[in-house]
Amino acid sequence: MPVLLKGMDAECLGQGRLRIKVAACFQCAKQLNIDEIAIYRRLVDRGAARCLCKECLAKRLGCEPSVIERKIEYFKEIGCTLFMR
């Protein structure tokens, strides 16, 4: 049974899995899409309940947003389960 995490817009599904209910970048508050959540979890923290948008993630990693886009496409191509819908 899902458990609501206090102070977060996420539910704990058990076994380290979280379901984001309302996802917004924790730096700029832009609404996140599923790929932005997946790339943040892949590159930064697999169990993150809070994530950054592509632009803020790129700034934090010191690269261009286009690099993040290419990584998203790469992980989709290799079948990373974080990017499966």
MARTOR-420887 format. One record per atom (N, C-alpha, C, CB): residue number from 1; x, z, y; atom name. Coordinates in steps of 0.05 Angstrom, whole numbers, always signed. Last residue first. Glycine has a CB too. Layout:
<atoms>
i/px/pz/py/at
NUM/X/Z/Y/CA
...
</atoms>
This chain:
<atoms>
i/px/pz/py/at
85/+160/-408/+75/N
85/+134/-400/+85/CA
85/+114/-398/+63/C
85/+124/-419/+107/CB
84/+228/-389/+79/N
84/+206/-401/+64/CA
84/+180/-390/+74/C
84/+209/-395/+33/CB
83/+271/-364/+101/N
83/+259/-386/+116/CA
83/+236/-400/+101/C
83/+280/-406/+123/CB
82/+289/-328/+65/N
82/+280/-317/+90/CA
82/+265/-339/+106/C
82/+303/-306/+106/CB
81/+311/-358/+23/N
81/+283/-348/+20/CA
81/+272/-335/+46/C
81/+282/-328/-1/CB
80/+345/-417/+32/N
80/+345/-388/+38/CA
80/+316/-378/+38/C
80/+359/-382/+65/CB
79/+355/-471/+19/N
79/+334/-457/+6/CA
79/+334/-426/+10/C
79/+336/-462/-23/CB
78/+388/-504/+47/N
78/+399/-492/+23/CA
78/+379/-474/+8/C
78/+424/-476/+30/CB
77/+354/-518/+90/N
77/+363/-538/+71/CA
77/+374/-526/+45/C
77/+385/-555/+84/CB
76/+350/-469/+118/N
76/+326/-481/+106/CA
76/+334/-501/+84/C
76/+309/-495/+128/CB
75/+403/-463/+135/N
75/+392/-444/+116/CA
75/+366/-454/+103/C
75/+387/-417/+130/CB
74/+406/-509/+170/N
74/+423/-506/+147/CA
74/+411/-487/+126/C
74/+451/-497/+155/CB
73/+368/-496/+209/N
73/+364/-520/+193/CA
73/+381/-518/+167/C
73/+371/-545/+209/CB
72/+393/-450/+230/N
72/+366/-449/+219/CA
72/+361/-472/+201/C
72/+345/-448/+242/CB
71/+441/-473/+249/N
71/+442/-453/+227/CA
71/+414/-450/+214/C
71/+451/-425/+238/CB
70/+421/-504/+291/N
70/+435/-517/+268/CA
70/+436/-498/+244/C
70/+463/-526/+275/CB
69/+402/-463/+325/N
69/+384/-483/+313/CA
69/+396/-497/+289/C
69/+377/-505/+335/CB
68/+451/-439/+338/N
68/+431/-423/+323/CA
68/+411/-443/+310/C
68/+416/-404/+342/CB
67/+473/-480/+367/N
67/+487/-471/+343/CA
67/+467/-455/+325/C
67/+511/-454/+350/CB
66/+439/-483/+410/N
66/+439/-505/+392/CA
66/+453/-498/+366/C
66/+452/-530/+405/CB
65/+451/-438/+441/N
65/+427/-437/+425/CA
65/+426/-460/+404/C
65/+402/-438/+442/CB
64/+522/-425/+436/N
64/+500/-439/+448/CA
64/+475/-437/+430/C
64/+507/-469/+453/CB
63/+551/-358/+431/N
63/+550/-387/+425/CA
63/+526/-399/+440/C
63/+547/-391/+394/CB
62/+555/-302/+428/N
62/+574/-317/+443/CA
62/+575/-347/+436/C
62/+602/-306/+439/CB
61/+518/-269/+406/N
61/+538/-279/+388/CA
61/+559/-296/+402/C
61/+525/-295/+366/CB
60/+485/-259/+450/N
60/+498/-237/+437/CA
60/+521/-245/+419/C
60/+477/-221/+421/CB
59/+468/-312/+461/N
59/+484/-297/+481/CA
59/+499/-274/+468/C
59/+466/-286/+504/CB
58/+438/-321/+414/N
58/+462/-338/+420/CA
58/+480/-324/+441/C
58/+453/-365/+431/CB
57/+398/-283/+421/N
57/+416/-281/+398/CA
57/+442/-297/+403/C
57/+403/-291/+372/CB
56/+372/-304/+465/N
56/+385/-278/+467/CA
56/+405/-274/+445/C
56/+364/-256/+468/CB
55/+354/-353/+442/N
55/+371/-353/+466/CA
55/+386/-327/+469/C
55/+353/-358/+491/CB
54/+322/-338/+398/N
54/+346/-355/+395/CA
54/+365/-353/+418/C
54/+338/-384/+390/CB
53/+305/-267/+405/N
53/+298/-296/+405/CA
53/+324/-312/+403/C
53/+282/-304/+431/CB
52/+316/-211/+361/N
52/+322/-226/+386/CA
52/+313/-255/+383/C
52/+352/-225/+393/CB
51/+276/-158/+332/N
51/+293/-182/+331/CA
51/+297/-193/+359/C
51/+281/-203/+313/CB
50/+260/-102/+293/N
50/+262/-114/+320/CA
50/+282/-136/+319/C
50/+269/-92/+342/CB
49/+268/-92/+241/N
49/+240/-92/+250/CA
49/+238/-103/+278/C
49/+228/-63/+249/CB
48/+315/-116/+193/N
48/+308/-110/+221/CA
48/+278/-111/+226/C
48/+322/-130/+239/CB
47/+341/-122/+144/N
47/+317/-106/+145/CA
47/+307/-100/+173/C
47/+321/-80/+132/CB
46/+386/-153/+154/N
46/+366/-163/+136/CA
46/+340/-147/+138/C
46/+377/-162/+107/CB
45/+416/-168/+213/N
45/+406/-144/+198/CA
45/+383/-153/+180/C
45/+398/-121/+217/CB
44/+443/-219/+227/N
44/+449/-192/+238/CA
44/+441/-169/+220/C
44/+434/-190/+265/CB
43/+430/-267/+200/N
43/+457/-264/+213/CA
43/+463/-235/+221/C
43/+458/-281/+237/CB
42/+379/-259/+178/N
42/+401/-271/+162/CA
42/+428/-265/+174/C
42/+397/-302/+160/CB
41/+349/-238/+220/N
41/+353/-222/+195/CA
41/+375/-233/+178/C
41/+327/-222/+179/CB
40/+352/-281/+255/N
40/+362/-255/+263/CA
40/+368/-238/+238/C
40/+342/-240/+282/CB
39/+326/-320/+225/N
39/+355/-324/+231/CA
39/+367/-298/+240/C
39/+358/-345/+253/CB
38/+273/-298/+221/N
38/+289/-303/+197/CA
38/+319/-306/+204/C
38/+280/-328/+183/CB
37/+257/-298/+274/N
37/+258/-273/+259/CA
37/+276/-276/+235/C
37/+229/-264/+250/CB
36/+258/-352/+284/N
36/+275/-334/+300/CA
36/+278/-307/+286/C
36/+264/-331/+328/CB
35/+220/-371/+248/N
35/+248/-379/+245/CA
35/+266/-361/+260/C
35/+251/-408/+253/CB
34/+172/-351/+269/N
34/+181/-341/+243/CA
34/+211/-348/+238/C
34/+164/-353/+221/CB
33/+181/-336/+340/N
33/+169/-351/+317/CA
33/+182/-342/+292/C
33/+172/-382/+322/CB
32/+166/-286/+388/N
32/+183/-298/+369/CA
32/+168/-315/+349/C
32/+199/-277/+354/CB
31/+155/-281/+458/N
31/+143/-281/+431/CA
31/+160/-297/+412/C
31/+114/-292/+431/CB
30/+202/-246/+498/N
30/+190/-271/+490/CA
30/+178/-269/+462/C
30/+211/-295/+492/CB
29/+229/-200/+514/N
29/+201/-198/+508/CA
29/+187/-224/+502/C
29/+187/-184/+530/CB
28/+284/-196/+518/N
28/+270/-210/+539/CA
28/+240/-210/+536/C
28/+280/-238/+541/CB
27/+298/-159/+476/N
27/+314/-161/+500/CA
27/+298/-173/+523/C
27/+339/-176/+496/CB
26/+267/-163/+432/N
26/+270/-136/+443/CA
26/+287/-136/+469/C
26/+282/-117/+423/CB
25/+218/-212/+426/N
25/+246/-206/+430/CA
25/+250/-179/+443/C
25/+260/-229/+447/CB
24/+163/-195/+384/N
24/+173/-203/+410/CA
24/+203/-196/+412/C
24/+157/-190/+434/CB
23/+111/-197/+339/N
23/+140/-199/+342/CA
23/+147/-210/+370/C
23/+152/-217/+321/CB
22/+68/-159/+307/N
22/+71/-172/+333/CA
22/+100/-173/+339/C
22/+54/-156/+355/CB
21/+83/-150/+252/N
21/+56/-156/+260/CA
21/+55/-170/+287/C
21/+40/-130/+262/CB
20/+128/-161/+200/N
20/+125/-160/+229/CA
20/+97/-167/+236/C
20/+146/-178/+243/CB
19/+138/-126/+143/N
19/+121/-147/+154/CA
19/+118/-142/+184/C
19/+92/-148/+140/CB
18/+195/-113/+103/N
18/+178/-107/+127/CA
18/+161/-131/+134/C
18/+196/-99/+150/CB
17/+225/-86/+45/N
17/+211/-108/+58/CA
17/+194/-99/+81/C
17/+195/-124/+38/CB
16/+247/-46/+14/N
16/+262/-55/+36/CA
16/+250/-79/+51/C
16/+289/-63/+27/CB
15/+206/-32/-23/N
15/+230/-46/-33/CA
15/+246/-59/-10/C
15/+223/-67/-53/CB
14/+150/-36/+22/N
14/+164/-25/+0/CA
14/+188/-43/-8/C
14/+146/-22/-24/CB
13/+130/-54/+68/N
13/+117/-64/+44/CA
13/+130/-53/+19/C
13/+117/-94/+44/CB
12/+117/-28/+130/N
12/+135/-26/+107/CA
12/+120/-34/+82/C
12/+148/+3/+105/CB
11/+101/-65/+187/N
11/+91/-50/+164/CA
11/+113/-51/+143/C
11/+64/-62/+153/CB
10/+108/-62/+258/N
10/+116/-72/+232/CA
10/+104/-54/+210/C
10/+147/-74/+228/CB
9/+119/-48/+312/N
9/+98/-67/+305/CA
9/+105/-79/+278/C
9/+93/-88/+327/CB
8/+133/+21/+319/N
8/+142/-6/+313/CA
8/+117/-23/+307/C
8/+162/-7/+290/CB
7/+117/+73/+323/N
7/+133/+63/+345/CA
7/+142/+34/+341/C
7/+157/+79/+349/CB
6/+115/+83/+254/N
6/+109/+94/+280/CA
6/+128/+81/+301/C
6/+112/+124/+281/CB
5/+94/+35/+209/N
5/+118/+49/+219/CA
5/+112/+58/+248/C
5/+143/+32/+217/CB
4/+44/+37/+161/N
4/+51/+30/+188/CA
4/+74/+47/+198/C
4/+26/+33/+207/CB
3/+51/+14/+95/N
3/+52/+38/+112/CA
3/+60/+29/+140/C
3/+72/+59/+101/CB
2/+14/-18/+44/N
2/+30/-19/+68/CA
2/+28/+6/+84/C
2/+22/-43/+85/CB
1/+17/+0/-24/N
1/+0/+0/+0/CA
1/+18/+0/+25/C
1/-19/+25/+0/CB
</atoms>
